[in-house]
Amino acid sequence: MKKTTFFFALALILNNLGCKEKSPSTNKPVENQAQQDLKKLKVENWGPQETPEGTKFNIQPNGLSAMWVKVKGVSRHPKTHVSFGGNMIEGTDLAVQDEAVTFIVRDELIQKSGSYEVAIIEGDTGRKISIGNFNVTKN
C-alpha cells in the first residue's frame, strides 16, 4: 500500500514540474491545446515588405498605406492587434479575417529608415506571432 501511495505522489509531483503526460496507446508526449493551436497557425506570405523613407505603399482609398498578412489560425478576438516597430495598430485600422490580417500603416511610422518588426498579438491568448521585419530604406 505504501509503495502505491509513493508512486502516485511521485507522479503528481513530476506532472506539476512540467513533465508531459504520455498517451497510453503510443507512450509519446501528449500536446496541450496551446501547442496544438500553434501548429495550426501558418504565416504564408505578407507584404509589402519595404518602402523608401516617407513613401506611401499599397495606397488605399483613404490615402493611407496598408499591409496584408496571409495567415490562418489567428484569433478574431476584439483586442487582437498588430505591432509595427512597437507601435500598436488596432480598431478600425485593423481587420482580422479567416485567412488574412490587413492593417493601415500611418505615415509617421515610415518617415525614418530602419527595420521594424511586424507582429500580431492575439487579444485573448496574448500569443505574439512574429511576421517579419518591414524595412524603410534611405532615399
C-alpha positions, 0 to 999 in steps of 0.5 A: 500500500505504501509503495502505491501511495509513493508512486502516485505522489511521485507522479503528481509531483513530476506532472506539476514540474512540467513533465508531459503526460504520455498517451497510453496507446503510443507512450509519446508526449501528449500536446496541450491545446496551446501547442496544438493551436500553434501548429495550426497557425501558418504565416504564408506570405505578407507584404509589402515588405519595404518602402523608401523613407516617407513613401506611401505603399499599397495606397488605399482609398483613404490615402493611407498605406496598408499591409496584408498578412496571409495567415490562418489560425489567428484569433478574431478576438476584439483586442487582437492587434498588430505591432509595427516597430512597437507601435500598436495598430488596432480598431478600425485600422485593423481587420482580422479575417479567416485567412488574412490580417490587413492593417493601415500603416500611418505615415509617421511610422515610415518617415525614418529608415530602419527595420521594424518588426511586424507582429500580431498579438492575439487579444485573448491568448496574448500569443505574439506571432512574429511576421517579419521585419518591414524595412524603410530604406534611405532615399 
